[in-house]
Amino acid sequence: MKAIFLVRDNPYPPVNGYKKRNYYLLEELKQKGFETELFIAKTEKALWQKILLLILGIFSPIPFSAQIRTNKDLKDYLEKHLKENPVDLIICDGIHKSLNMPFNAGGKKILYEHNIESEIAKRYARIERNIFKKIFACMEYLKFKNLQKKLWPKFDYCVACSELDKEFMSKIINEDKVIIVDNGVDLESFAPWSSQIEPNTIVYTGQIGWHPNEDALIYFTKKIMPAIKKAIPGLKLWIVGANPSPKIKSLAGKNPNIIVTGFVNDVREYIAKATVFIVPLRIGSGTRIKILEALGMQKAVISTSIGCEGLEVRDNEHLLIRDNPEEFAQGVIELLDNEGLRIRLGENGRRLVEEKYGWKNVFKGLDKILT
């Protein structure tokens, strides 16, 4: 059997959540006997093109972030390629790329969603204070809502990464056309380490240049961290991940106890030696692989509701869930001071990911469309 997978970036090496979800899908396709051709759709525009699209896009029904990833030449090439080389399966990696899809070609057509883009835009609009950015986010929200209604029904199946996302999709398309593939974790790699834990250290990992991650860190350092430092003056924060913006880098310049690493080859050493793993996200959709990795390493995690939504975790059983800044700060203090609580949450979290979120288990939902 043959397949085409249309992606934004090469999943190799799988160094972030986006790439890991795609990497393990490719591994599953290989296990199912598919010979998969990877199309890395580099449709990003030059700066002047982005500015032009941004201006003209005010009058377009297509979201700006989909416009900059759409290329008619790519779609034409795919249609020609598939006429000459028919396949059994065509997978589109996210709605941003969906306007490049050759819907006239043969084979099952799958939309592999990582999150619900309209929800991300809506949450961005809700917290943004800059009036121009807020208006832009509101427009993106409305445009993505319309694009989802238009494009989701065109696919034979849409893949969601949680039951929550499936419920959202099922309001637009038939529930039978929505398949759940949870995000997962490599249970052998992300396992408990015997590293010495550094007292009073907290860590945040991810693609730091992505706006929801940047927002989470600025929110945490401004609204939450000062209260923790009053109780624990020696507190250290490690910000670990690629492409930190100047705003994030400046946090370290203002506070020597904030360490911004940039890209690292292995986030596990930072997770292992940290006392607590934090996820103060206010924007997002889908589910966070970072939480699964921290739980896999038996770490105590504290998250907002948005940070851990879609995962089958319970407050005070697998992690702490705190949305109010004061309550989040108090939760971090409690975890730093209470080793017994950290151990209990860590053990429960590891048990949960072993039972449900190993990459070998999460693809069972695809069986009916891959066999």
C-alpha positions as CSV (number, residue, x, y, z in Angstrom):
1,M,0.0,0.0,0.0
2,K,1.1,3.5,-0.7
3,A,0.6,6.8,1.0
4,I,1.5,10.5,0.7
5,F,1.9,12.6,3.9
6,L,1.8,16.4,3.3
7,V,3.6,18.1,6.1
8,R,5.0,21.5,7.0
9,D,8.4,20.4,8.4
10,N,10.5,17.3,8.2
11,P,9.6,15.2,11.3
12,Y,13.2,14.0,11.5
13,P,14.7,14.4,14.1
14,P,11.6,14.5,16.3
15,V,12.7,17.3,18.6
16,N,9.4,18.9,19.5
17,G,5.7,17.9,20.0
18,Y,4.6,18.7,16.5
19,K,7.4,16.6,14.9
20,K,7.0,13.8,17.4
21,R,3.3,13.3,16.6
22,N,4.2,13.1,12.9
23,Y,7.3,11.0,13.4
24,Y,5.3,8.3,15.3
25,L,2.5,8.4,12.8
26,L,5.1,7.6,10.1
27,E,6.4,4.7,12.2
28,E,2.8,3.4,12.6
29,L,2.3,3.6,8.8
30,K,5.5,1.6,8.3
31,Q,4.2,-1.0,10.7
32,K,0.9,-1.3,8.8
33,G,2.8,-1.9,5.6
34,F,2.5,1.5,4.0
35,E,5.2,2.9,1.8
36,T,4.9,6.6,2.6
37,E,6.1,9.5,0.5
38,L,6.8,12.6,2.5
39,F,6.0,15.9,0.9
40,I,7.6,18.7,3.0
41,A,5.6,21.7,1.8
42,K,7.8,24.7,2.2
43,T,5.2,27.2,1.3
44,E,6.4,30.0,3.6
45,K,6.5,33.4,2.0
46,A,9.1,36.1,2.1
47,L,8.6,39.0,4.5
48,W,7.3,41.4,1.9
49,Q,4.9,38.7,0.7
50,K,3.6,38.2,4.2
51,I,3.1,41.9,4.7
52,L,1.2,42.1,1.4
53,L,-0.9,39.1,2.3
54,L,-1.6,40.6,5.7
55,I,-2.9,43.8,4.2
56,L,-4.9,42.1,1.4
57,G,-6.0,39.3,3.7
58,I,-8.3,41.7,5.6
59,F,-10.7,41.2,2.7
60,S,-10.0,37.4,2.3
61,P,-12.1,34.7,3.9
62,I,-9.0,32.6,4.3
63,P,-7.0,32.9,7.6
64,F,-3.7,34.6,7.2
65,S,-1.8,31.6,8.7
66,A,-3.4,29.4,6.1
67,Q,-2.7,31.8,3.2
68,I,1.0,31.9,3.9
69,R,1.1,28.0,3.7
70,T,-0.9,27.7,0.5
71,N,0.7,27.4,-2.9
72,K,-1.2,26.7,-6.1
73,D,1.9,25.4,-7.8
74,L,2.2,22.8,-5.0
75,K,-1.4,21.7,-5.4
76,D,-1.0,21.4,-9.2
77,Y,2.2,19.4,-8.8
78,L,0.5,17.0,-6.4
79,E,-2.4,16.5,-8.7
80,K,-0.1,15.7,-11.6
81,H,2.1,13.5,-9.4
82,L,-0.9,11.5,-8.1
83,K,-2.3,10.9,-11.6
84,E,1.0,9.3,-12.5
85,N,1.6,7.6,-9.1
86,P,-1.8,6.7,-7.5
87,V,-1.8,6.0,-3.8
88,D,-4.2,4.4,-1.3
89,L,-3.9,7.2,1.3
90,I,-3.3,11.0,1.3
91,I,-2.7,12.6,4.7
92,C,-2.8,16.3,5.2
93,D,-1.0,17.6,8.3
94,G,-3.3,20.2,9.8
95,I,-5.9,22.6,8.4
96,H,-3.2,25.2,7.5
97,K,-2.1,22.9,4.7
98,S,-5.6,21.8,3.6
99,L,-5.9,24.3,0.7
100,N,-3.0,22.4,-1.0
101,M,-4.9,19.1,-1.0
102,P,-5.6,17.4,-4.3
103,F,-9.2,16.3,-3.5
104,N,-9.8,15.1,-7.1
105,A,-7.1,12.4,-6.7
106,G,-7.9,8.9,-5.7
107,G,-7.3,7.3,-2.3
108,K,-8.6,8.0,1.2
109,K,-8.0,11.5,2.3
110,I,-7.2,12.1,6.0
111,L,-6.8,15.4,7.9
112,Y,-4.4,14.9,10.7
113,E,-5.2,17.7,13.2
114,H,-2.9,18.6,16.1
115,N,-5.4,21.0,17.7
116,I,-8.4,23.1,16.9
117,E,-7.0,26.3,15.3
118,S,-10.2,28.4,15.8
119,E,-10.0,27.7,19.5
120,I,-6.3,28.9,19.7
121,A,-7.2,32.1,17.9
122,K,-10.3,32.7,20.1
123,R,-8.2,32.3,23.3
124,Y,-5.5,34.5,21.9
125,A,-8.1,37.2,21.2
126,R,-9.5,36.9,24.7
127,I,-6.3,37.7,26.5
128,E,-4.6,40.1,24.0
129,R,-4.5,43.7,25.2
130,N,-3.2,45.3,22.0
131,I,-6.3,46.4,20.2
132,F,-4.9,45.7,16.7
133,K,-3.6,42.2,17.6
134,K,-7.0,41.5,19.3
135,I,-8.9,42.5,16.1
136,F,-6.6,40.4,14.0
137,A,-7.0,37.4,16.3
138,C,-10.8,37.8,16.2
139,M,-10.7,37.8,12.4
140,E,-8.5,34.7,12.4
141,Y,-10.9,33.0,14.7
142,L,-13.9,33.7,12.5
143,K,-12.0,32.7,9.3
144,F,-10.8,29.5,10.8
145,K,-14.4,28.6,12.0
146,N,-15.5,29.1,8.4
147,L,-12.6,27.2,6.9
148,Q,-13.2,24.2,9.3
149,K,-16.8,24.1,8.2
150,K,-15.8,24.1,4.6
151,L,-12.8,21.8,4.6
152,W,-13.4,19.2,7.3
153,P,-16.4,17.6,5.4
154,K,-14.2,17.2,2.3
155,F,-12.0,14.7,4.0
156,D,-12.9,11.0,4.3
157,Y,-11.7,11.1,8.0
158,C,-10.5,13.8,10.4
159,V,-8.1,12.8,13.1
160,A,-8.4,14.5,16.5
161,C,-5.9,14.2,19.3
162,S,-8.4,14.0,22.2
163,E,-12.0,13.2,23.0
164,L,-12.5,16.9,23.6
165,D,-11.4,17.8,20.1
166,K,-13.6,15.0,18.7
167,E,-16.6,16.5,20.4
168,F,-15.8,19.8,18.8
169,M,-15.3,18.3,15.3
170,S,-18.5,16.2,15.6
171,K,-20.6,19.4,15.7
172,I,-19.5,20.0,12.1
173,I,-19.0,16.5,10.6
174,N,-20.4,13.1,11.3
175,E,-19.0,11.6,14.4
176,D,-18.1,8.4,12.5
177,K,-15.7,10.4,10.4
178,V,-13.7,11.6,13.4
179,I,-10.9,9.3,14.7
180,I,-9.1,9.9,17.9
181,V,-5.3,9.5,18.0
182,D,-4.1,10.7,21.4
183,N,-0.7,12.3,21.7
184,G,1.8,10.0,23.3
185,V,5.1,9.5,24.9
186,D,8.1,7.2,24.4
187,L,7.9,5.3,27.6
188,E,11.4,3.9,27.4
189,S,13.0,7.3,26.7
190,F,10.9,9.3,29.1
191,A,11.2,7.2,32.2
192,P,12.3,8.1,35.7
193,W,16.0,9.1,36.0
194,S,18.2,8.7,39.0
195,S,19.6,12.2,38.6
196,Q,20.1,14.4,41.7
197,I,17.2,16.8,41.9
198,E,18.2,20.5,42.4
199,P,16.1,22.0,45.2
200,N,13.7,24.8,44.4
201,T,14.0,24.5,40.7
202,I,11.1,24.6,38.2
203,V,11.2,23.9,34.5
204,Y,9.2,24.7,31.4
205,T,9.9,23.0,28.1
206,G,8.6,23.4,24.5
207,Q,9.0,25.3,21.3
208,I,9.5,28.6,23.1
209,G,9.2,30.7,20.0
210,W,5.5,29.6,19.6
211,H,3.3,32.4,20.8
212,P,1.3,30.3,23.4
213,N,4.5,29.2,25.0
214,E,5.9,32.8,25.1
215,D,2.6,34.1,26.5
216,A,2.7,31.4,29.2
217,L,6.2,32.3,30.3
218,I,5.6,36.0,30.4
219,Y,2.4,35.5,32.3
220,F,4.1,33.2,34.8
221,T,7.1,35.5,35.4
222,K,5.0,38.6,35.8
223,K,1.9,37.3,37.6
224,I,2.9,34.1,39.4
225,M,6.7,33.9,40.0
226,P,7.0,37.0,42.3
227,A,4.7,35.4,44.9
228,I,6.7,32.1,44.8
229,K,10.0,34.0,45.2
230,K,8.7,35.7,48.4
231,A,8.2,32.3,50.0
232,I,11.3,30.7,48.3
233,P,13.9,33.4,47.6
234,G,16.3,30.9,45.9
235,L,13.8,29.8,43.3
236,K,15.2,29.0,39.8
237,L,13.3,28.8,36.5
238,W,14.7,26.9,33.5
239,I,13.2,27.8,30.2
240,V,14.2,25.0,27.8
241,G,13.4,25.0,24.1
242,A,14.1,26.4,20.7
243,N,13.7,29.9,19.3
244,P,13.2,32.0,22.4
245,S,12.1,35.5,21.4
246,P,13.9,38.7,22.6
247,K,11.2,39.1,25.2
248,I,12.0,35.7,26.7
249,K,15.7,36.3,26.5
250,S,15.3,39.5,28.4
251,L,13.7,37.7,31.3
252,A,17.1,36.1,32.0
253,G,18.8,39.5,31.7
254,K,16.6,40.9,34.4
255,N,16.8,37.9,36.8
256,P,19.9,35.7,37.1
257,N,17.7,32.9,38.5
258,I,15.9,32.6,35.2
259,I,18.0,30.5,32.7
260,V,17.0,30.5,29.1
261,T,18.8,27.6,27.4
262,G,17.6,27.8,23.8
263,F,17.5,24.6,21.8
264,V,19.0,21.5,23.7
265,N,19.6,18.1,22.3
266,D,17.9,16.4,25.2
267,V,15.3,18.0,27.4
268,R,15.3,15.0,29.8
269,E,18.3,16.2,31.8
270,Y,16.5,19.4,32.6
271,I,13.2,17.6,33.5
272,A,15.1,15.1,35.6
273,K,17.0,17.6,37.7
274,A,14.1,20.0,38.2
275,T,11.9,19.8,41.3
276,V,8.6,20.8,39.6
277,F,7.4,20.9,36.0
278,I,5.2,23.9,35.2
279,V,2.6,24.4,32.4
280,P,1.0,27.9,32.9
281,L,-0.6,28.0,29.4
282,R,-3.5,30.4,28.7
283,I,-3.7,29.8,24.9
284,G,-3.8,26.5,23.1
285,S,-5.8,23.5,21.9
286,G,-5.1,19.8,21.4
287,T,-3.0,18.1,24.1
288,R,0.4,18.8,25.5
289,I,3.1,16.2,24.8
290,K,5.3,18.0,27.3
291,I,3.0,17.0,30.1
292,L,3.0,13.3,29.1
293,E,6.8,13.4,28.9
294,A,7.1,14.9,32.4
295,L,4.6,12.4,33.8
296,G,6.6,9.6,32.1
297,M,9.7,10.8,34.0
298,Q,7.6,10.6,37.2
299,K,7.7,14.4,37.7
300,A,5.4,16.5,39.8
301,V,3.4,18.7,37.4
302,I,1.3,21.8,37.9
303,S,-0.8,23.1,35.0
304,T,-3.6,25.4,34.1
305,S,-6.9,23.8,32.9
306,I,-6.0,24.8,29.3
307,G,-2.5,23.4,29.7
308,C,-3.8,19.9,30.5
309,E,-7.1,19.8,28.7
310,G,-7.9,16.8,26.6
311,L,-5.7,14.5,28.8
312,E,-7.3,12.1,31.2
313,V,-5.7,13.6,34.2
314,R,-7.3,14.5,37.5
315,D,-6.4,17.3,39.9
316,N,-4.4,16.2,42.9
317,E,-4.2,12.7,41.6
318,H,-1.9,12.9,38.6
319,L,-0.9,16.6,38.8
320,L,-2.2,19.9,40.3
321,I,-4.5,22.0,38.2
322,R,-4.6,25.7,39.1
323,D,-5.9,28.6,37.0
324,N,-5.9,31.6,39.3
325,P,-2.3,33.2,39.5
326,E,-2.4,33.2,43.3
327,E,-3.5,29.5,43.5
328,F,-0.9,28.5,40.9
329,A,1.8,30.2,42.9
330,Q,0.6,28.5,46.1
331,G,0.5,25.1,44.3
332,V,4.1,25.5,43.1
333,I,5.2,26.4,46.7
334,E,3.3,23.4,48.0
335,L,5.0,21.1,45.5
336,L,8.5,22.5,46.3
337,D,7.9,22.0,50.0
338,N,6.2,18.6,50.0
339,E,8.3,15.7,48.8
340,G,5.6,13.2,49.6
341,L,3.1,15.0,47.4
342,R,5.6,15.2,44.6
343,I,6.3,11.4,44.8
344,R,2.6,10.5,44.9
345,L,1.8,12.6,41.9
346,G,4.8,11.4,40.0
347,E,4.0,7.7,40.6
348,N,0.3,8.2,39.6
349,G,1.3,10.2,36.5
350,R,3.8,7.5,35.4
351,R,1.1,4.8,35.9
352,L,-1.4,6.8,33.8
353,V,0.9,7.2,30.8
354,E,1.9,3.5,30.9
355,E,-1.8,2.5,30.8
356,K,-3.0,5.0,28.1
357,Y,-0.4,7.2,26.4
358,G,2.5,5.1,25.1
359,W,3.0,5.7,21.4
360,K,2.5,2.0,20.8
361,N,-1.1,2.2,22.1
362,V,-2.4,5.5,20.8
363,F,-2.8,4.5,17.1
364,K,-5.5,1.8,17.6
365,G,-8.2,4.2,16.4
366,L,-6.6,4.3,13.0
367,D,-7.0,0.5,12.5
368,K,-10.3,0.9,10.6
369,I,-8.8,3.2,8.0
370,L,-5.4,1.7,7.7
371,T,-6.4,-1.9,7.1
